[in-house]
Amino acid sequence: MANPPIPVRVAVVGAGFSGIAMALRLKRAGLADTMTILEAAEDIGGTWRENTYPGCACDVPSHLYSLSDEPYDWPRLYAHQPVIQAYLHHIVESHDLGRHIRFSTRVLSQTWDHAQAHWDLLLEDGETMQAEVVINAVGPLSTPAFPDLPGQDTFAGRSFHSSAWPADLDLHGTRFGIIGTGASALQIVPAIAGQPDHLTVFQRTPAWVLPRPEYTFSRAERWLLRNVPAAGKALRQGINAAVEHLVWRVLAMGEDAQARAVASGMWNIRHGISDPALREAVTPTLAPGCKRLMFSNTWYPTLERDDVTLETTAIEAVTAEGVRLADGRTAQLDVLVYGTGFDAHHFWFPMEIVGQDGRRLREEWADGGKAYMGTTVTGFPNLFFLLGPNTGTGHNSVMLMAEAQADYIIGALRFLQEGAAAWLMPTARAYQAFADEMAARHDDLVWATGCGSWYLSDSGVNDTIYPGQVRDFRRRLGRFDIEAYTSGQRVTAGA
């Protein structure tokens, strides 16, 4: 007779999309009774809870940016923030995951106790809790990034990051400015144009913006997708096949794909802007995909409005009155928004993570993050990351990556349950070999063409994107490869 499985206490840090996906996998694996989800905020959702700015939506089709076994009645091809947040609530409520979540519980540090083979988690209220396994699901888009500009604290008006949009903000009659022309600005500017008296967009480097295939599903189509599971699966598979082939080829520097992307982007510029000078100002010089590929049908027409100015002169400083430019001019503003994205390289801060022999993750990853299969780190036993280093896609849905990681982690937990070991972590050899492979494979992709991008760390390492197709990543994580790990028992009994 087989021995009964050993209980393994699991702490999931974060109740965003990936944390909920992990919790659902844990419940379906029969591990719900030993899991606790620690959420710093008062609600689930992560980035979809925090980002409520006008026009906020996902730039990946809804049927792909969702859990494979949790279909939903999506009204549009690209879902807006309230719909995605409602979807996450639907999952939590449908599977009674809420009772496992501790809200308003911020984790300050995670410290490995090797003798007893568990993690000590120090919480903000002073409590310490233990867990044999910690799964970090804080997400790479959780820490706002701000530009290094002098005078930011001197601005006399209202200023904030796009992820902290005030619910009471009234833009009518204001002079509005936004720094950045990335994905958030691409949604905000068209959504609010016409409300401020004047809107100024500060652009540093233009990126490629391709036409967006907007589509609203008809009642008949929604009925079909709700009631015929095969229809929803076929749509999901079709979208996945398209982005895996067409968009990935752009990132892999396929000449034909690059040419098509340039042609599509130039058509979008010509179709949306008539002024030659403005066309020139928004035309990128970088290869498509080097900076994040973006999709919009309203961005370029909005920039040509009479009450909108695209400012391409470098910013010198923020002042009480607005933004001072390198040529001495000052853009007078009442509201200043930083649409400057997130720090995808230090997303676990301000948590302190201390592993075996006092190793600190902050120091281990000082020159760029790395994790075996984007999930585990040598020197940090029983510690897992969802959407950790080199798990972004640049072309597909990260939820496909997170689901593969969740299944992989379940495999690791099964091994621990069997009692052959109390802890495990990747061998130094496997860990370094994977990091070396990631670096080598990036040399053949668009990010190695010499451009600056938020995908790259301060030292120039691409520690965010997986240098391959999603199907390749999912295949590699299709089973838990214990042969790549070292493991052991606790030194002292009890925990």
C-alpha positions in Angstrom: 0.0 0.0 0.0 1.4 3.4 -1.0 2.1 5.9 1.8 -0.4 8.7 2.2 0.8 12.0 0.7 2.7 14.3 3.1 0.9 17.7 3.6 2.9 20.5 2.1 2.0 24.0 3.2 2.0 26.3 0.2 2.0 30.1 0.2 1.0 31.9 -3.0 2.1 35.5 -2.9 -0.2 37.6 -5.1 -3.9 37.2 -6.2 -3.5 38.6 -9.7 -4.1 36.6 -12.9 -1.2 34.2 -12.5 -1.8 33.7 -8.7 -5.4 32.8 -9.4 -4.4 30.4 -12.1 -2.0 28.7 -9.7 -4.6 28.5 -7.0 -7.0 26.9 -9.4 -4.4 24.3 -10.3 -3.7 23.6 -6.7 -7.3 23.1 -5.9 -7.8 20.7 -8.8 -4.7 18.8 -7.7 -6.3 18.3 -4.3 -3.9 20.8 -2.5 -6.4 23.5 -1.6 -6.4 22.6 2.1 -2.8 23.4 2.5 -2.6 26.6 0.4 -2.9 30.2 1.5 -2.9 33.1 -1.0 -1.4 36.3 0.4 -2.7 39.5 -1.3 -1.4 42.9 -0.3 -4.5 44.7 -1.6 -8.1 44.5 -0.6 -9.2 42.8 -3.9 -7.9 40.3 -6.4 -6.8 41.2 -10.0 -3.2 42.5 -9.7 -2.5 44.7 -12.7 -6.2 44.6 -13.8 -7.2 45.9 -10.3 -4.6 48.7 -10.3 -4.9 49.9 -13.9 -8.3 51.7 -14.3 -7.2 54.5 -16.6 -9.5 55.6 -19.4 -9.4 53.1 -22.3 -7.6 50.4 -20.3 -7.8 47.1 -22.3 -5.8 44.0 -23.1 -3.8 44.0 -26.3 -4.1 40.2 -26.6 -7.4 38.7 -27.9 -9.7 37.7 -25.0 -10.1 34.1 -26.0 -6.3 33.7 -25.7 -5.7 36.0 -22.7 -7.7 33.7 -20.4 -7.4 30.3 -18.7 -7.6 27.3 -21.1 -10.1 25.5 -19.0 -12.2 28.6 -17.9 -14.1 29.9 -21.0 -16.0 33.1 -20.7 -18.7 35.1 -22.5 -16.3 37.7 -24.0 -18.2 40.5 -25.7 -15.3 41.8 -27.7 -12.2 40.4 -29.4 -10.1 42.6 -27.1 -11.5 42.9 -23.5 -11.5 46.1 -21.5 -10.3 46.2 -17.9 -13.7 46.0 -16.2 -14.5 42.8 -18.1 -11.2 41.2 -17.3 -11.6 42.0 -13.7 -15.1 40.6 -13.7 -13.7 37.4 -15.3 -11.2 37.0 -12.5 -13.9 37.5 -9.9 -16.0 34.9 -11.8 -13.2 32.3 -11.5 -12.6 33.0 -7.8 -16.3 32.8 -6.9 -17.1 29.8 -9.1 -14.3 27.7 -7.5 -14.6 29.1 -3.9 -11.0 30.3 -4.0 -11.8 33.4 -1.9 -11.7 31.5 1.4 -8.0 30.8 0.8 -7.1 34.4 0.2 -5.8 36.7 3.0 -6.4 40.2 1.8 -4.5 43.3 3.0 -1.5 41.0 3.8 1.7 42.3 2.5 4.8 40.1 2.6 8.0 42.0 3.6 10.5 39.2 3.5 10.9 35.5 2.7 13.7 33.7 4.6 14.6 30.0 4.1 15.1 27.9 7.3 17.2 25.1 6.0 17.2 23.1 9.2 13.4 22.8 9.2 13.0 23.1 5.4 10.5 25.8 5.4 10.2 29.5 4.5 9.5 32.2 7.2 7.4 34.9 5.7 7.4 38.2 7.6 4.2 40.1 7.1 3.7 43.9 7.3 1.6 43.6 10.5 4.5 41.8 12.2 3.2 38.3 12.0 5.5 35.5 10.8 4.0 32.5 9.0 5.7 29.4 7.7 5.3 27.5 4.5 7.3 24.6 3.0 6.7 26.1 -0.5 6.4 29.7 -1.6 5.1 30.5 -5.1 5.7 34.2 -6.0 3.0 35.5 -8.3 3.5 39.2 -7.9 3.8 39.8 -11.6 6.3 41.7 -13.7 3.9 44.6 -14.3 3.3 45.5 -10.7 6.1 48.1 -9.9 5.6 51.4 -11.6 8.6 52.9 -13.4 9.3 56.6 -13.4 11.7 58.5 -15.6 14.9 60.0 -14.1 13.8 63.6 -14.4 14.7 66.4 -12.0 11.9 68.4 -10.3 9.2 65.8 -10.3 8.2 66.7 -6.8 7.9 70.4 -7.6 5.0 70.2 -10.0 2.1 72.3 -8.7 -0.7 70.4 -10.4 -1.8 66.8 -10.1 0.7 64.2 -11.2 0.6 60.4 -11.0 1.6 57.2 -12.8 -0.9 55.8 -15.3 -1.5 52.8 -13.0 -2.7 55.1 -10.2 -5.4 57.0 -12.1 -7.6 59.0 -9.6 -11.2 58.1 -9.6 -12.2 61.7 -9.0 -10.1 63.2 -11.8 -12.0 65.7 -14.0 -10.0 66.7 -17.1 -12.4 69.3 -18.5 -10.8 72.6 -18.9 -7.3 71.4 -18.0 -4.0 71.4 -19.7 -3.0 67.7 -19.7 0.4 66.1 -20.4 1.5 62.5 -20.6 5.1 61.4 -20.7 5.5 58.2 -22.8 4.1 56.8 -25.9 3.9 53.1 -24.9 0.9 50.8 -24.5 -0.8 52.8 -21.7 -0.5 56.1 -23.5 -1.8 54.5 -26.7 -5.1 53.8 -24.9 -5.3 56.8 -22.6 -4.8 59.6 -25.2 -7.6 58.6 -27.7 -9.9 57.9 -24.7 -9.6 61.3 -23.2 -9.1 63.5 -26.2 -11.6 66.3 -26.3 -11.9 66.5 -22.5 -8.9 68.7 -21.6 -8.5 72.1 -23.2 -5.2 70.9 -24.6 -3.4 67.6 -24.5 0.4 67.3 -24.9 2.1 63.9 -25.6 5.8 63.8 -24.8 7.5 61.3 -27.1 11.1 60.0 -26.8 11.2 57.3 -29.4 8.4 56.2 -31.7 7.4 52.6 -31.8 5.6 50.6 -34.4 1.8 50.8 -34.1 -0.1 48.4 -36.4 -3.8 48.4 -37.2 -5.9 46.7 -34.5 -8.5 44.1 -35.7 -11.3 45.3 -33.4 -14.4 43.1 -33.4 -17.6 42.9 -31.3 -19.2 39.5 -31.2 -22.8 39.3 -32.2 -25.5 37.7 -30.0 -25.4 34.6 -32.2 -21.6 34.3 -32.0 -21.6 34.7 -28.3 -24.3 32.1 -27.9 -22.3 29.7 -30.1 -19.1 30.3 -28.1 -20.9 29.9 -24.8 -22.8 26.7 -25.7 -20.5 24.9 -28.1 -17.2 24.3 -26.3 -15.5 23.2 -29.6 -16.2 26.6 -31.1 -14.4 28.5 -28.3 -11.5 26.0 -28.5 -11.2 26.4 -32.2 -11.2 30.2 -32.0 -8.5 30.1 -29.2 -6.4 27.7 -31.2 -6.7 29.7 -34.4 -5.7 32.9 -32.7 -2.8 31.1 -31.0 -1.6 29.6 -34.3 -1.8 33.1 -36.0 0.3 34.9 -33.4 2.8 32.0 -33.0 3.5 32.1 -36.7 3.0 35.6 -38.0 4.0 37.8 -35.0 6.8 35.4 -33.8 8.4 35.7 -37.3 8.7 39.4 -36.8 10.6 38.9 -33.5 12.7 36.3 -35.1 13.8 38.8 -37.7 12.2 36.9 -40.6 12.8 39.3 -43.6 9.3 38.7 -45.0 7.6 39.2 -41.6 9.6 42.3 -40.9 8.7 43.8 -44.3 5.0 43.0 -43.7 5.1 44.7 -40.3 6.8 47.8 -41.7 4.3 48.0 -44.5 1.4 47.6 -42.1 2.8 50.2 -39.7 3.4 52.7 -42.5 -0.1 52.2 -43.9 -1.5 52.9 -40.4 0.5 56.2 -40.3 -0.6 57.3 -43.7 -4.2 56.3 -43.0 -4.3 58.2 -39.7 -2.2 61.3 -40.3 -2.2 63.7 -43.2 0.4 66.1 -42.0 3.9 65.2 -43.5 5.8 66.6 -40.5 3.7 64.7 -38.0 4.0 61.5 -40.1 7.8 61.8 -40.0 7.8 62.4 -36.2 5.9 59.2 -35.5 7.8 57.0 -38.0 10.0 54.6 -36.1 13.6 53.9 -37.2 13.9 50.7 -35.1 13.1 47.3 -36.3 9.5 46.2 -35.6 9.3 44.3 -32.4 12.5 45.8 -30.9 10.2 47.9 -28.7 6.9 46.3 -27.9 4.6 45.9 -31.0 1.5 47.9 -30.4 -1.9 48.0 -32.1 -4.4 50.9 -32.4 -6.7 52.4 -35.0 -7.2 55.6 -33.0 -3.7 56.7 -31.9 -2.6 58.4 -35.1 -5.9 60.3 -35.9 -5.9 61.5 -32.3 -2.4 63.0 -32.6 -3.6 65.1 -35.5 -6.4 66.8 -33.6 -6.1 70.5 -33.2 -6.2 70.2 -29.4 -3.4 67.6 -29.2 0.4 68.3 -29.5 3.0 65.7 -30.0 6.2 67.0 -28.4 9.4 65.3 -29.6 11.9 67.7 -28.0 13.8 66.1 -25.1 12.6 66.8 -21.6 15.0 68.7 -19.4 13.0 68.9 -16.1 9.6 69.0 -14.5 8.8 72.4 -13.0 6.0 73.8 -10.9 4.4 75.0 -14.1 4.8 71.9 -16.2 7.5 70.3 -18.3 10.6 72.3 -19.4 12.1 71.1 -22.7 15.8 71.0 -23.8 15.2 74.1 -26.1 14.1 76.2 -23.2 10.3 76.1 -23.8 7.9 75.0 -21.0 4.7 73.1 -21.7 2.3 74.6 -19.2 0.2 71.9 -17.5 -2.4 71.3 -14.9 -2.2 67.5 -15.0 0.9 65.4 -15.7 0.7 61.6 -16.1 3.7 59.3 -16.3 2.8 56.7 -18.9 6.3 55.2 -18.4 5.5 51.6 -17.8 6.8 49.2 -15.2 10.0 47.9 -13.7 9.9 44.4 -15.1 13.3 43.5 -13.8 12.8 44.1 -10.0 9.2 43.3 -9.6 9.7 41.4 -6.3 10.8 44.6 -4.6 10.4 45.7 -1.9 10.3 42.1 -0.7 13.6 40.7 0.6 14.2 37.1 -0.3 16.9 35.2 1.5 17.7 31.7 0.5 20.2 28.9 1.5 23.3 30.1 3.3 22.0 33.7 3.5 22.0 34.2 -0.3 19.9 37.2 -1.2 18.0 37.2 -4.4 18.5 41.0 -4.8 22.2 40.3 -5.1 21.9 37.1 -7.2 19.9 39.0 -9.8 21.8 42.3 -9.6 22.9 42.0 -13.3 19.6 40.6 -14.6 17.2 37.9 -13.4 17.5 34.3 -14.3 15.6 31.2 -13.3 15.6 27.6 -14.5 12.6 27.3 -16.8 11.7 30.8 -15.7 10.5 29.2 -12.5 13.1 28.1 -10.0 16.4 29.4 -8.7 19.4 27.5 -7.4 20.2 28.4 -3.8 16.5 29.1 -3.0 14.9 25.7 -2.2 11.1 25.3 -2.7 10.8 28.8 -4.2 8.9 29.2 -7.4 8.1 32.2 -9.7 5.2 32.6 -12.0 6.0 34.8 -14.9 9.5 35.1 -13.6 12.7 35.8 -15.7 12.4 35.0 -19.4 8.7 34.1 -19.4 7.3 37.1 -21.3 6.3 36.5 -24.9 6.3 39.7 -26.8 3.8 38.1 -29.2 1.4 35.9 -27.4 -0.6 35.5 -24.1 1.5 35.2 -21.0 -1.3 33.2 -19.5 -0.2 30.3 -21.7 3.2 30.6 -20.0 1.8 30.9 -16.5 -0.4 27.8 -17.0 2.5 25.7 -18.1 4.5 26.9 -15.0 1.6 26.1 -12.7 1.4 22.5 -14.0 5.2 22.2 -13.7 5.0 23.4 -10.1 2.3 20.8 -9.3 4.8 18.2 -10.5 7.3 19.5 -8.1 4.8 19.4 -5.2 3.9 15.8 -6.1 7.5 14.9 -5.7 7.7 16.6 -2.2 4.4 14.9 -1.2 6.0 11.5 -1.8 8.3 12.2 1.0 11.6 11.4 -0.8 12.7 14.9 0.0 11.7 17.9 2.0 13.2 20.5 -0.4 14.4 20.8 -3.9 16.0 23.3 -6.2 17.7 23.3 -9.6 21.3 22.1 -9.8 23.8 24.9 -10.4 24.7 23.3 -13.7 21.1 23.1 -15.0 20.4 26.7 -13.7 23.4 28.2 -15.5 22.9 26.1 -18.6 19.4 27.5 -19.0 20.6 31.0 -18.4 23.3 30.6 -21.0 20.8 29.2 -23.5 18.5 32.1 -23.0 21.3 34.6 -23.7 22.5 32.7 -26.7 19.1 32.4 -28.3 18.4 36.1 -27.8 21.4 36.9 -30.1 19.3 35.9 -33.1 16.2 37.9 -32.2 15.1 41.5 -32.8 16.2 42.7 -29.3 19.8 42.1 -30.3 19.7 44.7 -33.0 21.0 47.4 -30.7 17.8 49.1 -29.6 16.9 50.2 -26.1 13.8 48.5 -24.6 12.1 47.8 -21.3 12.7 44.2 -22.1 16.4 44.8 -21.4 17.9 45.1 -17.9 20.3 48.0 -16.9 23.2 45.8 -17.9 21.6 45.0 -21.3 20.4 41.5 -20.5 17.1 40.5 -21.9 15.7 38.8 -18.8 12.0 39.3 -19.6 11.3 37.6 -22.9 11.4 33.8 -23.6 13.4 33.6 -26.9 11.1 31.1 -28.5 7.6 30.2 -29.3 5.1 29.6 -26.6 4.6 26.0 -27.7 8.3 25.4 -27.2 8.1 26.6 -23.6 5.0 24.6 -22.9 6.6 21.5 -24.3 9.6 21.9 -22.1 7.5 22.3 -19.0 5.2 19.5 -19.9 6.7 17.3 -17.1 8.6 18.1 -13.9 12.2 17.1 -14.8 13.5 16.0 -11.3 16.8 15.0 -12.9 17.6 18.7 -13.2 17.2 19.2 -9.5 19.0 18.5 -6.2 17.0 17.7 -3.1 17.3 16.8 0.5 15.6 16.2 3.9 15.1 18.6 6.7 17.9 18.5 9.3 15.6 18.8 12.4 12.2 17.2 12.8 9.1 19.3 13.0 8.2 22.7 11.6 
